[in-house]
Amino acid sequence: MRKRRDDPARKAFKDSIPLLGAIFLAIASVVYIMYRSWSNRLYVEKWKDYEDCGI
């Protein structure tokens, strides 16, 4: 049987997968934090008028 040699492009791609995964997780985390902040701000704005009612 003949062994297949890894070419440099394939090795570079395999080595960059963890880095790309980490970058994706970092971007997804920032987007999630921004979404939650925006959602919380809208929630507070919605119920701001009812604070004085005692609800």
GUTIMI-445946 format. One record per atom (N, C-alpha, C, O): residue number from 0; residue in one letter; chain; atom name; x, y, z. Coordinates in nm, 3 decimals, m for minus. Layout:
[NUM, A, A, CA, [X, Y, Z]]
...
// end
This chain:
[0, M, A, N, [0.083, m0.118, 0.000]]
[0, M, A, CA, [0.000, 0.000, 0.000]]
[0, M, A, C, [0.087, 0.125, 0.000]]
[0, M, A, O, [0.197, 0.128, 0.056]]
[1, R, A, N, [0.036, 0.222, m0.062]]
[1, R, A, CA, [0.111, 0.346, m0.075]]
[1, R, A, C, [0.060, 0.448, 0.028]]
[1, R, A, O, [m0.061, 0.471, 0.038]]
[2, K, A, N, [0.149, 0.506, 0.104]]
[2, K, A, CA, [0.109, 0.607, 0.203]]
[2, K, A, C, [0.086, 0.740, 0.132]]
[2, K, A, O, [0.162, 0.780, 0.043]]
[3, R, A, N, [m0.017, 0.805, 0.174]]
[3, R, A, CA, [m0.047, 0.936, 0.117]]
[3, R, A, C, [0.025, 1.043, 0.198]]
[3, R, A, O, [0.013, 1.048, 0.320]]
[4, R, A, N, [0.099, 1.126, 0.130]]
[4, R, A, CA, [0.172, 1.232, 0.199]]
[4, R, A, C, [0.081, 1.353, 0.214]]
[4, R, A, O, [0.003, 1.387, 0.125]]
[5, D, A, N, [0.093, 1.417, 0.329]]
[5, D, A, CA, [0.016, 1.539, 0.351]]
[5, D, A, C, [0.086, 1.655, 0.281]]
[5, D, A, O, [0.203, 1.684, 0.306]]
[6, D, A, N, [0.013, 1.720, 0.195]]
[6, D, A, CA, [0.072, 1.836, 0.130]]
[6, D, A, C, [0.065, 1.956, 0.225]]
[6, D, A, O, [m0.015, 1.955, 0.319]]
[7, P, A, N, [0.144, 2.059, 0.202]]
[7, P, A, CA, [0.149, 2.175, 0.295]]
[7, P, A, C, [0.015, 2.247, 0.308]]
[7, P, A, O, [m0.016, 2.298, 0.416]]
[8, A, A, N, [m0.063, 2.251, 0.202]]
[8, A, A, CA, [m0.192, 2.321, 0.210]]
[8, A, A, C, [m0.287, 2.247, 0.304]]
[8, A, A, O, [m0.358, 2.309, 0.383]]
[9, R, A, N, [m0.287, 2.115, 0.295]]
[9, R, A, CA, [m0.374, 2.035, 0.382]]
[9, R, A, C, [m0.329, 2.047, 0.528]]
[9, R, A, O, [m0.413, 2.058, 0.618]]
[10, K, A, N, [m0.199, 2.045, 0.551]]
[10, K, A, CA, [m0.148, 2.058, 0.688]]
[10, K, A, C, [m0.181, 2.196, 0.745]]
[10, K, A, O, [m0.217, 2.207, 0.862]]
[11, A, A, N, [m0.170, 2.299, 0.664]]
[11, A, A, CA, [m0.203, 2.433, 0.711]]
[11, A, A, C, [m0.351, 2.444, 0.745]]
[11, A, A, O, [m0.388, 2.510, 0.842]]
[12, F, A, N, [m0.434, 2.379, 0.665]]
[12, F, A, CA, [m0.578, 2.381, 0.692]]
[12, F, A, C, [m0.609, 2.308, 0.821]]
[12, F, A, O, [m0.688, 2.355, 0.903]]
[13, K, A, N, [m0.547, 2.191, 0.841]]
[13, K, A, CA, [m0.571, 2.114, 0.964]]
[13, K, A, C, [m0.522, 2.191, 1.087]]
[13, K, A, O, [m0.585, 2.185, 1.193]]
[14, D, A, N, [m0.412, 2.262, 1.072]]
[14, D, A, CA, [m0.359, 2.339, 1.185]]
[14, D, A, C, [m0.443, 2.463, 1.215]]
[14, D, A, O, [m0.442, 2.511, 1.329]]
[15, S, A, N, [m0.515, 2.514, 1.118]]
[15, S, A, CA, [m0.592, 2.636, 1.139]]
[15, S, A, C, [m0.734, 2.610, 1.189]]
[15, S, A, O, [m0.802, 2.704, 1.228]]
[16, I, A, N, [m0.779, 2.486, 1.187]]
[16, I, A, CA, [m0.916, 2.456, 1.232]]
[16, I, A, C, [m0.940, 2.497, 1.378]]
[16, I, A, O, [m1.041, 2.561, 1.405]]
[17, P, A, N, [m0.851, 2.464, 1.473]]
[17, P, A, CA, [m0.875, 2.509, 1.611]]
[17, P, A, C, [m0.877, 2.662, 1.624]]
[17, P, A, O, [m0.956, 2.717, 1.701]]
[18, L, A, N, [m0.792, 2.728, 1.551]]
[18, L, A, CA, [m0.790, 2.875, 1.555]]
[18, L, A, C, [m0.921, 2.932, 1.501]]
[18, L, A, O, [m0.977, 3.024, 1.559]]
[19, L, A, N, [m0.968, 2.879, 1.390]]
[19, L, A, CA, [m1.095, 2.925, 1.334]]
[19, L, A, C, [m1.211, 2.896, 1.429]]
[19, L, A, O, [m1.304, 2.977, 1.440]]
[20, G, A, N, [m1.207, 2.782, 1.497]]
[20, G, A, CA, [m1.310, 2.750, 1.595]]
[20, G, A, C, [m1.310, 2.848, 1.712]]
[20, G, A, O, [m1.416, 2.891, 1.758]]
[21, A, A, N, [m1.192, 2.882, 1.758]]
[21, A, A, CA, [m1.182, 2.978, 1.870]]
[21, A, A, C, [m1.231, 3.116, 1.828]]
[21, A, A, O, [m1.300, 3.183, 1.905]]
[22, I, A, N, [m1.196, 3.158, 1.707]]
[22, I, A, CA, [m1.244, 3.288, 1.657]]
[22, I, A, C, [m1.395, 3.288, 1.644]]
[22, I, A, O, [m1.460, 3.386, 1.679]]
[23, F, A, N, [m1.451, 3.179, 1.593]]
[23, F, A, CA, [m1.596, 3.168, 1.580]]
[23, F, A, C, [m1.664, 3.176, 1.716]]
[23, F, A, O, [m1.765, 3.245, 1.732]]
[24, L, A, N, [m1.610, 3.104, 1.815]]
[24, L, A, CA, [m1.670, 3.107, 1.948]]
[24, L, A, C, [m1.661, 3.246, 2.010]]
[24, L, A, O, [m1.755, 3.290, 2.077]]
[25, A, A, N, [m1.551, 3.315, 1.989]]
[25, A, A, CA, [m1.537, 3.451, 2.043]]
[25, A, A, C, [m1.638, 3.545, 1.979]]
[25, A, A, O, [m1.702, 3.624, 2.049]]
[26, I, A, N, [m1.654, 3.537, 1.848]]
[26, I, A, CA, [m1.751, 3.624, 1.778]]
[26, I, A, C, [m1.893, 3.590, 1.822]]
[26, I, A, O, [m1.974, 3.680, 1.845]]
[27, A, A, N, [m1.923, 3.461, 1.833]]
[27, A, A, CA, [m2.057, 3.420, 1.876]]
[27, A, A, C, [m2.086, 3.468, 2.018]]
[27, A, A, O, [m2.199, 3.507, 2.048]]
[28, S, A, N, [m1.986, 3.464, 2.105]]
[28, S, A, CA, [m2.005, 3.511, 2.242]]
[28, S, A, C, [m2.033, 3.661, 2.246]]
[28, S, A, O, [m2.122, 3.705, 2.319]]
[29, V, A, N, [m1.959, 3.738, 2.169]]
[29, V, A, CA, [m1.980, 3.883, 2.165]]
[29, V, A, C, [m2.118, 3.915, 2.111]]
[29, V, A, O, [m2.187, 4.002, 2.164]]
[30, V, A, N, [m2.159, 3.845, 2.005]]
[30, V, A, CA, [m2.292, 3.868, 1.948]]
[30, V, A, C, [m2.401, 3.833, 2.048]]
[30, V, A, O, [m2.500, 3.904, 2.059]]
[31, Y, A, N, [m2.384, 3.723, 2.122]]
[31, Y, A, CA, [m2.483, 3.683, 2.222]]
[31, Y, A, C, [m2.493, 3.786, 2.334]]
[31, Y, A, O, [m2.603, 3.822, 2.377]]
[32, I, A, N, [m2.378, 3.834, 2.381]]
[32, I, A, CA, [m2.379, 3.936, 2.487]]
[32, I, A, C, [m2.447, 4.063, 2.439]]
[32, I, A, O, [m2.523, 4.124, 2.514]]
[33, M, A, N, [m2.419, 4.104, 2.316]]
[33, M, A, CA, [m2.483, 4.224, 2.261]]
[33, M, A, C, [m2.633, 4.204, 2.248]]
[33, M, A, O, [m2.710, 4.296, 2.277]]
[34, Y, A, N, [m2.677, 4.086, 2.204]]
[34, Y, A, CA, [m2.820, 4.058, 2.190]]
[34, Y, A, C, [m2.889, 4.061, 2.326]]
[34, Y, A, O, [m2.996, 4.120, 2.339]]
[35, R, A, N, [m2.827, 3.999, 2.426]]
[35, R, A, CA, [m2.889, 3.997, 2.558]]
[35, R, A, C, [m2.898, 4.139, 2.616]]
[35, R, A, O, [m2.997, 4.173, 2.680]]
[36, S, A, N, [m2.796, 4.218, 2.594]]
[36, S, A, CA, [m2.797, 4.355, 2.643]]
[36, S, A, C, [m2.908, 4.435, 2.576]]
[36, S, A, O, [m2.982, 4.508, 2.642]]
[37, W, A, N, [m2.920, 4.421, 2.445]]
[37, W, A, CA, [m3.025, 4.490, 2.370]]
[37, W, A, C, [m3.163, 4.443, 2.415]]
[37, W, A, O, [m3.254, 4.525, 2.431]]
[38, S, A, N, [m3.180, 4.313, 2.435]]
[38, S, A, CA, [m3.308, 4.258, 2.479]]
[38, S, A, C, [m3.345, 4.310, 2.618]]
[38, S, A, O, [m3.460, 4.345, 2.643]]
[39, N, A, N, [m3.247, 4.314, 2.708]]
[39, N, A, CA, [m3.272, 4.362, 2.844]]
[39, N, A, C, [m3.308, 4.510, 2.842]]
[39, N, A, O, [m3.396, 4.553, 2.917]]
[40, R, A, N, [m3.241, 4.588, 2.758]]
[40, R, A, CA, [m3.272, 4.731, 2.749]]
[40, R, A, C, [m3.415, 4.752, 2.701]]
[40, R, A, O, [m3.486, 4.837, 2.754]]
[41, L, A, N, [m3.459, 4.674, 2.601]]
[41, L, A, CA, [m3.596, 4.687, 2.553]]
[41, L, A, C, [m3.697, 4.648, 2.661]]
[41, L, A, O, [m3.802, 4.710, 2.673]]
[42, Y, A, N, [m3.664, 4.544, 2.739]]
[42, Y, A, CA, [m3.753, 4.500, 2.845]]
[42, Y, A, C, [m3.770, 4.608, 2.951]]
[42, Y, A, O, [m3.881, 4.635, 2.996]]
[43, V, A, N, [m3.659, 4.670, 2.990]]
[43, V, A, CA, [m3.664, 4.777, 3.092]]
[43, V, A, C, [m3.743, 4.895, 3.039]]
[43, V, A, O, [m3.823, 4.954, 3.112]]
[44, E, A, N, [m3.721, 4.932, 2.912]]
[44, E, A, CA, [m3.796, 5.044, 2.853]]
[44, E, A, C, [m3.945, 5.014, 2.850]]
[44, E, A, O, [m4.027, 5.103, 2.874]]
[45, K, A, N, [m3.981, 4.890, 2.821]]
[45, K, A, CA, [m4.122, 4.852, 2.811]]
[45, K, A, C, [m4.193, 4.868, 2.946]]
[45, K, A, O, [m4.306, 4.917, 2.951]]
[46, W, A, N, [m4.128, 4.828, 3.053]]
[46, W, A, CA, [m4.194, 4.828, 3.185]]
[46, W, A, C, [m4.160, 4.951, 3.268]]
[46, W, A, O, [m4.201, 4.959, 3.384]]
[47, K, A, N, [m4.088, 5.047, 3.213]]
[47, K, A, CA, [m4.050, 5.167, 3.287]]
[47, K, A, C, [m4.173, 5.247, 3.332]]
[47, K, A, O, [m4.176, 5.301, 3.442]]
[48, D, A, N, [m4.273, 5.256, 3.248]]
[48, D, A, CA, [m4.393, 5.333, 3.280]]
[48, D, A, C, [m4.475, 5.272, 3.392]]
[48, D, A, O, [m4.552, 5.342, 3.456]]
[49, Y, A, N, [m4.459, 5.144, 3.417]]
[49, Y, A, CA, [m4.541, 5.075, 3.517]]
[49, Y, A, C, [m4.472, 5.068, 3.653]]
[49, Y, A, O, [m4.528, 5.009, 3.745]]
[50, E, A, N, [m4.353, 5.127, 3.669]]
[50, E, A, CA, [m4.284, 5.124, 3.798]]
[50, E, A, C, [m4.363, 5.196, 3.907]]
[50, E, A, O, [m4.366, 5.151, 4.021]]
[51, D, A, N, [m4.426, 5.305, 3.871]]
[51, D, A, CA, [m4.498, 5.384, 3.972]]
[51, D, A, C, [m4.630, 5.321, 4.010]]
[51, D, A, O, [m4.688, 5.359, 4.111]]
[52, C, A, N, [m4.679, 5.227, 3.935]]
[52, C, A, CA, [m4.808, 5.165, 3.961]]
[52, C, A, C, [m4.800, 5.062, 4.073]]
[52, C, A, O, [m4.902, 5.027, 4.131]]
[53, G, A, N, [m4.682, 5.013, 4.104]]
[53, G, A, CA, [m4.667, 4.912, 4.208]]
[53, G, A, C, [m4.677, 4.772, 4.153]]
[53, G, A, O, [m4.686, 4.676, 4.230]]
[54, I, A, N, [m4.676, 4.757, 4.023]]
[54, I, A, CA, [m4.682, 4.623, 3.962]]
[54, I, A, C, [m4.544, 4.564, 3.958]]
[54, I, A, O, [m4.526, 4.452, 3.911]]
// end
